[in-house]
Amino acid sequence: MRTTPPYVPGHGLLGDRVVVVTAAAGAGIGGATARRCLEEGAFVVVSDAHDRRLAESHAALQKEFGADRVAAHRCDVTSETEVQALYAAAVERFGRVDVAVNNAGLGGTAELADMTDEQWNRVVDVTLGGTMRCTRAALRIMRERGSGVIVNNASVIGWRAQRGQAHYAAAKAGVMALTRCAALEAAEYGVRVNAVSPSLAIHPHLAKVTTPELLEELTRREAFGRSAEPWEVANVIVFLASDYSSYMTGEVVSVSSQHP
């Protein structure tokens, strides 16, 4: 097994940009993305549906980066009212939104023959519906300004089959298609829309909802013999949010060492 590489320091890639990150509480990809954006010089609005975790993450980031650079706003992405309130709060606090990172998603394991409509609808509504609502809200703001970047979080499971994941795989494949279509519509307004597609980034919340046996199997498929650190996925999100990817839109970038 290869060791994790050294943490990459910030290089000012997002200096003074205003970034909204959903599902940003805790130690997952959203939390790592919020931190990386702050390290790259951004102002960040962290959002999550979990009040306690959001408050804890907000307090920790404020302590490290300053209260003037970090704001928090609760948002359940299945609610159009709450999504609109999130973006209104971001504009009220920082005056604009330059980058939207749509990270919120919900997994689960169920064989399709045994899956209930409730299980299907919940995963699809959070993972695909939530991404749509947040993309739509960001686009409405960004097209008026004639600039902006949206980065959605998809998954390699949108390309590759896995037992018990029909709802999640369908939702993530939908995120990929949504990204490509939104990118075509947004281009004339100077707005870019891309997505990342991670394979396996282990964090405490994932470990709670996944069996050790499945995690071991998924890890074996990775060429590096390990899962990604959440900050390694966040690095690619930062790249897509930055001017270094200025000619990229409608792309889904695999963040993976997975092999068949």
C-alpha positions as CSV (number, residue, x, y, z in Angstrom):
1,M,0.0,0.0,0.0
2,R,1.4,3.4,-1.0
3,T,1.4,6.2,1.5
4,T,-0.7,9.4,1.3
5,P,1.3,12.2,-0.4
6,P,2.1,15.4,1.5
7,Y,-0.7,18.0,1.9
8,V,-0.5,20.6,-0.8
9,P,-0.3,24.2,0.5
10,G,-2.5,27.0,-0.9
11,H,-1.3,29.1,-3.9
12,G,-3.9,31.8,-4.0
13,L,-5.9,30.2,-6.8
14,L,-9.2,31.6,-5.5
15,G,-8.1,34.9,-4.1
16,D,-11.2,37.0,-3.0
17,R,-13.7,34.6,-4.8
18,V,-16.9,33.9,-3.0
19,V,-17.6,30.2,-2.8
20,V,-20.7,28.4,-1.6
21,V,-20.2,24.7,-0.6
22,T,-23.1,22.4,0.2
23,A,-22.8,19.4,2.6
24,A,-19.7,21.2,4.0
25,A,-19.9,20.1,7.6
26,G,-17.6,17.4,9.0
27,A,-14.7,15.6,7.5
28,G,-15.9,14.6,4.1
29,I,-15.3,16.1,0.6
30,G,-17.4,19.1,1.3
31,G,-15.6,20.0,4.5
32,A,-12.2,19.5,2.8
33,T,-13.3,21.7,-0.2
34,A,-14.4,24.5,2.1
35,R,-11.0,24.4,3.9
36,R,-9.1,24.2,0.6
37,C,-11.0,27.2,-0.8
38,L,-10.2,29.2,2.3
39,E,-6.5,28.2,2.0
40,E,-6.6,29.4,-1.6
41,G,-7.8,32.9,-0.5
42,A,-11.6,32.6,-1.0
43,F,-14.5,33.8,1.1
44,V,-16.6,30.7,1.9
45,V,-20.3,30.0,2.8
46,V,-20.5,26.6,4.3
47,S,-23.9,24.9,4.2
48,D,-25.3,21.6,5.5
49,A,-28.6,20.1,6.7
50,H,-27.1,19.0,10.0
51,D,-27.3,21.9,12.4
52,R,-24.8,20.7,15.0
53,R,-22.1,19.6,12.6
54,L,-22.6,22.8,10.6
55,A,-22.1,24.9,13.7
56,E,-19.0,23.0,14.8
57,S,-17.5,23.2,11.3
58,H,-18.3,26.9,11.0
59,A,-16.7,27.7,14.4
60,A,-13.6,25.7,13.6
61,L,-13.1,27.5,10.2
62,Q,-13.8,30.9,11.7
63,K,-11.2,30.3,14.4
64,E,-8.6,29.3,11.8
65,F,-9.4,31.7,9.0
66,G,-11.2,34.6,10.6
67,A,-14.9,35.4,11.1
68,D,-14.9,37.8,8.2
69,R,-14.1,35.1,5.6
70,V,-16.4,32.3,6.7
71,A,-20.2,32.2,6.9
72,A,-22.6,29.4,7.5
73,H,-26.2,28.8,6.4
74,R,-28.4,25.8,7.0
75,C,-29.8,24.2,3.9
76,D,-31.7,21.1,3.0
77,V,-31.2,20.8,-0.8
78,T,-34.5,19.0,-1.2
79,S,-36.2,22.3,-0.4
80,E,-36.3,25.0,-3.1
81,T,-37.1,27.5,-0.4
82,E,-34.0,26.7,1.6
83,V,-31.8,26.6,-1.5
84,Q,-33.0,30.1,-2.5
85,A,-32.5,31.3,1.1
86,L,-28.9,29.9,1.0
87,Y,-28.0,31.9,-2.1
88,A,-29.8,35.0,-0.9
89,A,-27.8,34.8,2.3
90,A,-24.5,34.4,0.4
91,V,-25.2,37.4,-1.7
92,E,-26.3,39.5,1.3
93,R,-23.1,38.6,3.3
94,F,-20.5,38.8,0.5
95,G,-22.2,40.7,-2.3
96,R,-22.0,38.0,-5.0
97,V,-21.4,34.3,-5.7
98,D,-18.4,33.4,-7.8
99,V,-18.2,29.6,-7.3
100,A,-20.8,27.0,-6.3
101,V,-19.7,23.6,-5.2
102,N,-22.7,21.3,-5.2
103,N,-21.5,18.5,-3.0
104,A,-24.7,17.3,-1.2
105,G,-25.6,13.7,-1.9
106,L,-27.2,10.7,-0.2
107,G,-26.2,7.1,-0.6
108,G,-27.6,3.8,0.6
109,T,-27.5,0.1,-0.3
110,A,-30.5,-1.9,-1.5
111,E,-31.0,-4.5,-4.2
112,L,-33.4,-3.1,-6.9
113,A,-35.9,-5.9,-6.5
114,D,-36.2,-5.1,-2.8
115,M,-35.9,-1.3,-3.1
116,T,-38.9,0.8,-2.0
117,D,-40.1,3.8,-3.8
118,E,-39.2,5.8,-0.7
119,Q,-35.6,4.6,-0.8
120,W,-35.3,5.4,-4.5
121,N,-37.0,8.8,-4.3
122,R,-35.0,10.0,-1.3
123,V,-31.6,9.2,-2.8
124,V,-32.5,10.7,-6.2
125,D,-34.1,13.8,-4.7
126,V,-31.1,14.6,-2.5
127,T,-28.3,13.6,-5.0
128,L,-29.8,14.7,-8.3
129,G,-32.7,16.9,-7.4
130,G,-30.5,18.8,-4.9
131,T,-27.7,19.3,-7.4
132,M,-30.3,20.6,-9.9
133,R,-31.8,23.1,-7.5
134,C,-28.4,24.4,-6.4
135,T,-27.1,24.6,-10.0
136,R,-30.3,26.5,-11.0
137,A,-30.0,28.9,-8.1
138,A,-26.3,29.6,-8.9
139,L,-27.0,30.1,-12.6
140,R,-29.6,32.7,-12.0
141,I,-27.2,34.8,-10.0
142,M,-24.1,34.1,-12.2
143,R,-25.7,34.8,-15.6
144,E,-26.7,38.3,-14.4
145,R,-23.0,39.0,-13.6
146,G,-21.7,37.3,-16.7
147,S,-19.3,35.1,-14.8
148,G,-19.1,32.2,-12.4
149,V,-18.1,28.6,-12.0
150,I,-20.2,25.6,-10.8
151,V,-18.6,22.4,-9.8
152,N,-20.8,19.4,-9.1
153,N,-19.8,16.2,-7.3
154,A,-20.6,13.1,-9.3
155,S,-19.1,9.6,-8.8
156,V,-17.4,6.9,-10.8
157,I,-20.5,4.8,-10.0
158,G,-22.3,6.9,-12.6
159,W,-20.2,5.1,-15.1
160,R,-19.5,1.7,-13.4
161,A,-22.1,-0.8,-12.1
162,Q,-22.2,-1.9,-8.4
163,R,-24.7,-4.1,-6.7
164,G,-27.2,-2.4,-4.4
165,Q,-26.5,1.0,-5.9
166,A,-29.1,1.4,-8.6
167,H,-30.6,4.5,-7.1
168,Y,-27.3,6.2,-6.3
169,A,-25.7,5.2,-9.6
170,A,-28.7,6.6,-11.6
171,A,-28.6,9.8,-9.6
172,K,-24.9,10.3,-10.1
173,A,-25.2,9.5,-13.9
174,G,-27.9,12.2,-13.9
175,V,-25.6,14.7,-12.2
176,M,-23.1,14.1,-15.1
177,A,-25.8,14.6,-17.7
178,L,-27.1,17.7,-15.9
179,T,-23.6,19.1,-15.8
180,R,-23.1,18.8,-19.5
181,C,-26.5,20.3,-20.4
182,A,-26.2,23.1,-18.0
183,A,-22.7,23.9,-19.3
184,L,-24.1,24.4,-22.8
185,E,-26.8,26.7,-21.6
186,A,-24.4,28.7,-19.3
187,A,-21.6,29.3,-21.8
188,E,-23.1,32.3,-23.4
189,Y,-23.2,34.0,-20.0
190,G,-19.6,33.4,-19.3
191,V,-20.4,30.7,-16.7
192,R,-18.6,27.3,-16.6
193,V,-20.1,24.1,-15.2
194,N,-18.0,21.0,-14.6
195,A,-18.0,18.0,-12.3
196,V,-15.7,15.7,-10.4
197,S,-16.2,12.0,-10.3
198,P,-14.4,10.4,-7.3
199,S,-14.0,6.7,-6.9
200,L,-13.3,6.2,-3.2
201,A,-12.6,8.9,-0.6
202,I,-13.0,7.4,2.9
203,H,-14.2,9.7,5.7
204,P,-16.0,9.0,9.0
205,H,-19.5,9.5,7.6
206,L,-18.9,7.0,4.8
207,A,-17.4,4.5,7.1
208,K,-20.6,4.6,9.2
209,V,-22.9,3.6,6.3
210,T,-20.6,1.1,4.5
211,T,-19.5,-2.3,5.6
212,P,-15.8,-2.9,6.2
213,E,-15.9,-5.7,3.7
214,L,-17.2,-3.5,0.9
215,L,-14.6,-0.8,1.7
216,E,-11.9,-3.4,1.6
217,E,-13.1,-4.6,-1.7
218,L,-13.3,-1.1,-3.2
219,T,-9.8,-0.2,-1.9
220,R,-8.4,-3.3,-3.6
221,R,-9.5,-1.9,-6.9
222,E,-7.5,1.3,-6.5
223,A,-4.2,1.3,-8.3
224,F,-2.5,3.1,-5.4
225,G,-3.8,0.5,-2.9
226,R,-5.5,3.1,-0.8
227,S,-8.6,5.4,-0.9
228,A,-8.3,9.1,-1.7
229,E,-8.1,11.6,1.0
230,P,-11.0,14.0,0.8
231,W,-8.6,16.9,0.3
232,E,-7.2,15.1,-2.8
233,V,-10.7,15.4,-4.4
234,A,-11.0,18.9,-3.1
235,N,-7.8,19.8,-4.9
236,V,-9.4,18.9,-8.2
237,I,-12.5,20.9,-7.3
238,V,-10.3,23.9,-6.6
239,F,-8.6,23.5,-10.0
240,L,-12.0,23.4,-11.8
241,A,-13.1,26.5,-9.8
242,S,-10.0,28.4,-10.7
243,D,-8.8,30.2,-13.8
244,Y,-6.5,27.3,-14.5
245,S,-9.4,25.5,-16.0
246,S,-10.8,28.5,-18.0
247,Y,-11.4,26.5,-21.2
248,M,-13.1,23.6,-19.5
249,T,-16.9,23.3,-19.3
250,G,-19.3,20.4,-19.5
251,E,-16.5,18.1,-18.4
252,V,-16.7,15.3,-15.8
253,V,-13.2,14.7,-14.4
254,S,-12.5,11.4,-12.8
255,V,-10.6,11.6,-9.5
256,S,-9.7,8.0,-9.3
257,S,-7.0,5.4,-9.4
258,Q,-9.6,2.6,-9.9
259,H,-9.0,-0.1,-12.4
260,P,-11.5,-2.7,-13.8
